[in-house]
Amino acid sequence: MATTNFYLDARAVKRGEPAPLKVSITKNGRTSYLSLDIRILPCQWDKDKCKVKDHPNKNALNSYIQSRKQTIDSMLMKLTAEGELVRKSAVQIKHIIAERLSPEYQNGTLFITRFKTYAESREKQRTRDLYNQTLSMMMRFDSKVQTLSFEQITKDWLMRFDKFLQNTEPSQNTRSIHFRNIRAVFNDAIDDEITTNYPFRKYMVNMVATAKRAYTVDTIRDLFSYPVLPHEVKYVDMFKLILFLIGINAEDLFNLTEVVDGRIIYSRSKTSRLYNIKVEPEAQAIIDKYRGTDKLLNVTEKFANTHNYLSTLNRALKQIGPRSHEIVNGKKTLVYHTAFPGLSTYVARHTWATLAAEIDIPDETIEAALGHGVKNKTTAIYIDRSIRKVDEANRKVIDYILNL
């Protein structure tokens, strides 16, 4: 049985300042507090009689708080009789009462409302986009999701959502991103005492290790000499440029605006880590070939954003190879027979690291070049202060690829 009382919450109030008056809701030794939107000085509260004293509006205030408490007590009795409070914590009961007292409060504590607010609070646009993708999938899955409370997002709901996702996004890692986003919103709501429900104690879709996406030096040489179609040349050139720039993140590359003193200096969008890469002649030749106006490269100028171009680039890389017209489902269709399975911009980064290891570049230098942390802090400080080793490593990798 939940019980109520009044509580003047002066815990975070400076001396001489008014404190908020609240109704305390206690169950099983745990207490949660519901604000009455009244602030009074500690000297104006009679703790024993639970009344306001020595206040110019004490009669009106006492009438209001007693009426409010009576309403809350009546709600609790009704909810208890209906069995609605079984297994509910004090925090959950507080939110149930608050929802019934104020529709505005209800909207602010609904799962989907909190999800949208949390998504919009993310600093990076790409992160916000991922949360909005999760939001879109949830709304496609459950037409009533906008009315659900956190308590209604159960293990069963998550399992059914995962089954729905398997039909549209079979990749387990992609599905895991959606569940990671939902989990983050739950953690935030728990921190703000909106809910105590946490369905991820019983259910979670985990990420799976992906196969290494590195090419051998022979395969890279075959790609560079492959007789691609005229419109495919620029896509192979972009792959080359990424590789020659130590496997630079493609979106970061396409957002660059200039080369300064033979170097590109940028903060990686994903980690905010600062990179400083020397532009070798082979990379500079490609940059000059595709010089842009507003951006360093012109390849994204016809696209709404770099993410759209990146999708086109990776799709084109996978299509490099012979092609034929075949009858598919009764229709003559152009079929691509890829010569380089799994080719994408990600391959460039993994390949650079693999080839660097093949020619005995020290692990510490490879990790520094890729922006990873290193185990030895002293070595890490040394590499951060002297990028010469990274410059030399990249030159050696390029020479190895080009067989110079």
C-alpha positions in Angstrom: 0.0 0.0 0.0 1.3 3.4 -1.0 1.1 6.2 1.6 1.4 10.0 1.2 2.6 13.0 3.2 3.9 16.5 2.7 7.6 17.3 2.3 9.3 20.7 2.1 12.3 19.9 0.0 15.1 22.3 1.2 17.9 20.0 0.2 19.2 22.1 -2.7 18.0 25.5 -1.5 20.3 28.2 -0.1 19.6 29.6 3.3 16.9 32.2 3.3 15.4 31.1 0.0 12.0 29.5 -0.5 11.9 25.7 -1.0 9.4 23.6 -3.0 6.6 21.9 -1.2 6.0 18.3 -2.5 3.8 15.3 -1.8 5.8 12.3 -0.8 4.7 8.9 -2.1 6.1 6.0 -0.2 5.9 2.3 -0.9 8.0 -0.6 0.4 10.4 1.8 2.1 11.1 3.8 -1.0 9.9 7.4 -1.5 9.3 9.6 -4.5 8.2 13.2 -4.6 5.5 15.0 -6.6 5.8 18.8 -6.8 2.8 20.9 -5.8 4.3 24.0 -7.6 4.4 25.9 -4.3 7.5 27.5 -2.8 7.7 28.7 0.8 10.3 29.6 3.3 11.3 26.8 5.8 10.1 29.0 8.7 6.6 29.2 7.0 6.1 25.4 7.2 4.7 23.6 10.3 6.1 20.1 9.9 4.1 18.6 12.7 0.7 19.9 11.6 1.6 19.8 7.8 0.4 23.3 7.3 1.6 26.6 6.0 2.0 29.3 8.7 3.0 32.9 8.9 2.4 33.4 5.2 0.1 36.2 3.8 -1.8 33.5 1.7 -1.6 30.7 4.2 -5.4 30.0 4.1 -5.5 29.7 0.4 -2.3 27.6 0.3 -3.5 25.3 3.0 -6.8 24.8 1.2 -5.1 24.0 -2.0 -2.5 21.6 -0.7 -5.1 19.7 1.4 -7.4 19.4 -1.6 -4.5 18.2 -3.8 -3.4 15.6 -1.3 -7.0 14.4 -0.9 -7.3 14.0 -4.7 -4.0 12.0 -4.8 -5.1 9.8 -1.9 -8.4 9.1 -3.7 -6.5 8.2 -6.9 -4.2 5.8 -4.9 -7.2 4.1 -3.3 -8.9 3.6 -6.6 -5.7 2.4 -8.4 -5.0 0.0 -5.5 -8.5 -1.4 -5.7 -8.2 -2.0 -9.4 -4.8 -3.7 -9.0 -3.0 -1.1 -11.0 -0.2 -0.6 -8.4 0.8 -4.2 -8.0 4.6 -4.4 -8.5 4.8 -0.7 -9.1 7.6 1.3 -7.4 7.2 4.6 -5.7 8.7 6.3 -8.8 6.3 4.6 -11.1 3.3 5.5 -8.9 4.4 9.1 -8.9 4.4 9.2 -12.7 1.0 7.5 -12.9 -0.5 10.1 -10.5 1.2 13.0 -12.3 -0.1 11.7 -15.7 -3.7 11.7 -14.3 -3.3 15.2 -12.8 -1.7 16.8 -15.8 -2.0 15.8 -19.5 1.1 18.0 -20.3 3.1 15.9 -17.8 1.9 12.7 -19.5 3.0 13.8 -22.9 6.5 14.7 -21.6 7.0 11.3 -20.0 5.8 9.1 -22.9 8.5 6.9 -24.3 8.3 8.3 -27.8 8.3 11.9 -26.6 11.5 11.3 -24.6 13.0 9.5 -27.5 12.5 12.5 -29.9 13.8 14.9 -27.3 16.9 12.8 -26.6 17.5 12.4 -30.4 17.4 16.1 -31.0 19.8 16.7 -28.1 22.6 14.7 -29.8 25.4 17.0 -30.9 26.3 15.4 -34.3 23.9 15.4 -37.2 24.9 11.8 -38.2 24.0 10.6 -34.7 20.6 12.4 -34.9 20.0 10.8 -38.2 20.6 7.3 -36.8 18.1 8.0 -33.9 15.5 9.3 -36.4 16.0 6.1 -38.5 15.2 4.1 -35.3 12.2 6.3 -34.7 10.9 5.7 -38.2 11.3 1.9 -37.8 9.5 1.9 -34.5 6.6 3.8 -36.0 6.4 1.4 -38.9 6.4 -1.5 -36.5 3.8 -0.3 -33.9 1.2 2.3 -34.9 0.4 2.9 -31.2 4.1 3.5 -30.2 3.4 7.3 -29.7 1.0 6.5 -26.9 3.2 4.0 -25.0 4.8 4.6 -21.6 8.2 3.3 -20.7 6.5 0.5 -18.8 4.8 -0.7 -21.9 8.1 -1.2 -23.7 8.7 -4.7 -22.5 10.9 -7.6 -23.3 8.1 -9.0 -25.5 7.8 -5.7 -27.3 11.5 -5.7 -28.0 11.4 -9.3 -29.3 8.6 -8.5 -31.7 10.4 -5.4 -32.9 13.5 -7.4 -33.6 11.4 -10.0 -35.6 10.0 -7.1 -37.6 13.5 -5.7 -38.2 14.7 -9.1 -39.5 12.4 -8.8 -42.4 13.7 -5.3 -43.4 17.2 -5.1 -42.0 18.7 -8.7 -41.8 22.1 -7.4 -40.6 22.3 -8.1 -36.9 24.7 -5.2 -36.4 22.3 -2.8 -38.0 19.5 -4.1 -35.8 21.8 -3.7 -32.8 22.2 0.0 -33.5 18.4 0.5 -33.2 18.4 -1.3 -29.8 21.4 0.6 -28.6 19.5 3.9 -29.4 16.4 2.7 -27.5 18.6 1.6 -24.6 20.2 5.0 -24.4 16.8 6.7 -24.0 15.9 4.2 -21.3 19.1 5.0 -19.4 18.4 8.7 -19.7 14.8 8.3 -18.4 16.0 6.2 -15.5 18.6 8.8 -14.6 15.7 11.4 -14.6 13.5 9.1 -12.5 10.9 8.9 -15.3 10.9 5.1 -15.0 12.4 2.2 -13.3 11.6 -0.2 -16.1 14.6 -1.6 -17.9 13.7 -4.4 -20.4 17.3 -4.7 -21.5 18.1 -6.7 -18.3 16.4 -9.6 -20.1 16.8 -8.8 -23.8 19.6 -7.5 -26.0 20.7 -7.9 -29.6 24.5 -7.9 -29.6 26.9 -6.7 -32.2 28.8 -9.5 -34.1 32.4 -9.3 -35.2 32.7 -8.5 -38.8 35.1 -10.2 -41.2 38.3 -8.3 -41.8 37.9 -6.2 -45.0 41.5 -5.9 -46.2 42.9 -6.7 -49.6 46.3 -8.2 -50.4 48.8 -6.0 -52.2 48.3 -8.1 -55.4 44.6 -7.5 -55.3 45.1 -3.8 -54.9 47.5 -3.8 -57.8 44.9 -5.7 -59.9 42.3 -3.1 -59.0 44.5 -0.2 -60.0 45.3 -1.8 -63.4 41.8 -3.1 -64.1 40.2 -1.9 -67.4 37.3 -0.1 -65.8 34.6 1.6 -67.8 35.1 5.4 -68.3 32.4 6.4 -65.8 34.1 4.1 -63.2 37.5 5.8 -63.3 36.5 8.4 -60.8 35.3 5.8 -58.3 38.6 3.9 -58.4 40.4 7.3 -58.1 38.4 8.0 -54.9 39.4 4.6 -53.5 43.0 5.3 -54.4 42.9 8.7 -52.7 41.4 7.3 -49.5 44.1 4.6 -49.4 46.9 7.2 -50.2 45.6 9.3 -47.3 46.0 6.5 -44.7 42.5 5.2 -45.1 40.9 8.6 -44.3 37.2 8.4 -43.4 35.3 9.0 -46.6 32.8 11.5 -45.3 35.6 13.5 -43.7 37.5 13.5 -47.0 34.5 14.7 -49.0 33.9 17.5 -46.4 37.5 18.9 -46.7 37.9 22.3 -48.2 41.7 22.8 -48.7 45.2 21.5 -48.5 47.5 23.7 -46.3 51.2 23.6 -46.8 51.0 20.1 -48.4 48.9 18.7 -45.5 45.3 18.1 -44.7 44.3 18.9 -41.1 40.9 18.0 -39.8 38.9 16.6 -36.9 37.3 13.3 -37.6 33.5 13.6 -37.4 33.1 10.3 -35.5 35.6 10.8 -32.8 36.6 14.6 -33.0 40.3 13.4 -33.0 42.6 15.8 -34.8 44.4 14.4 -37.9 47.4 15.9 -39.7 48.2 13.9 -42.9 50.9 14.7 -45.5 49.6 14.8 -49.0 51.9 12.6 -51.1 52.3 13.4 -54.9 50.1 10.5 -55.9 47.3 11.9 -53.7 47.8 15.5 -54.8 47.5 14.4 -58.5 44.0 13.0 -57.8 43.0 16.1 -55.8 44.1 18.3 -58.7 42.1 16.1 -61.2 38.9 16.5 -59.2 39.4 20.0 -57.7 36.1 21.4 -56.4 35.0 25.0 -55.8 33.5 25.0 -52.3 34.9 21.7 -51.3 38.3 20.2 -51.9 36.8 17.7 -54.4 34.0 18.2 -56.9 32.6 14.6 -56.8 29.8 15.5 -54.3 28.6 18.7 -56.0 25.6 17.0 -57.6 24.5 15.3 -54.4 22.4 16.6 -51.5 25.0 15.5 -49.0 28.2 13.5 -48.7 26.4 10.5 -47.2 24.4 10.2 -50.5 27.5 10.3 -52.6 29.2 7.7 -50.3 26.4 5.3 -50.9 26.7 5.8 -54.7 30.5 5.4 -54.5 30.4 2.1 -52.6 27.7 0.7 -54.9 29.8 1.6 -57.9 32.9 -0.1 -56.4 31.0 -3.3 -55.9 29.9 -3.3 -59.6 33.4 -3.1 -61.0 33.9 -6.2 -63.2 32.3 -8.0 -66.2 28.6 -7.7 -66.8 26.1 -9.5 -68.9 22.5 -9.4 -69.9 20.6 -12.3 -68.5 16.9 -13.4 -68.2 15.8 -12.8 -64.6 12.1 -13.5 -63.7 11.3 -13.4 -67.4 13.0 -10.1 -68.0 16.3 -9.2 -69.7 18.4 -7.7 -66.9 21.9 -6.3 -66.7 23.8 -8.5 -64.2 27.1 -7.4 -62.5 29.8 -10.0 -61.8 32.1 -8.2 -59.4 35.8 -8.7 -59.9 36.5 -7.4 -56.4 34.1 -8.9 -53.8 33.3 -6.7 -50.8 35.1 -3.6 -52.3 34.2 -0.4 -50.4 35.8 2.6 -48.9 36.2 0.7 -45.7 38.5 -1.7 -47.4 41.0 1.1 -48.0 41.5 1.8 -44.2 41.8 -1.9 -43.3 44.1 -2.5 -46.3 46.5 0.4 -45.4 46.9 -1.1 -41.9 47.4 -4.7 -43.2 50.0 -3.6 -45.8 51.8 -1.4 -43.3 52.2 -4.5 -41.0 53.4 -6.6 -43.9 56.3 -4.2 -44.5 57.2 -4.2 -40.8 55.8 -0.8 -39.8 55.7 -0.8 -36.0 52.3 -1.4 -34.4 52.6 1.8 -32.5 53.1 3.8 -35.7 50.2 2.1 -37.4 47.9 2.7 -34.4 48.9 6.4 -34.4 48.3 6.7 -38.1 44.8 5.3 -37.8 44.1 7.4 -34.7 43.8 4.5 -32.3 45.1 4.5 -28.8 48.3 2.7 -28.0 49.1 0.6 -25.0 52.4 2.3 -24.1 51.5 5.9 -23.0 55.1 7.1 -23.3 55.2 5.8 -26.9 51.9 7.5 -27.6 53.1 10.9 -26.5 56.2 10.5 -28.6 54.2 9.7 -31.8 51.8 12.5 -31.1 54.7 15.0 -30.9 56.4 13.7 -34.1 54.2 12.9 -37.1 57.4 12.2 -39.1 57.1 8.5 -38.4 53.5 8.4 -39.7 54.6 10.4 -42.8 57.4 7.9 -43.5 55.1 4.9 -42.9 52.5 6.2 -45.4 55.3 6.8 -48.0 56.5 3.2 -47.6 53.0 1.8 -47.9 52.4 3.8 -51.1 55.7 2.6 -52.6 54.8 -1.0 -51.7 51.5 -0.7 -53.4 52.9 0.9 -56.5 55.9 -1.5 -56.5 58.4 1.4 -56.6 
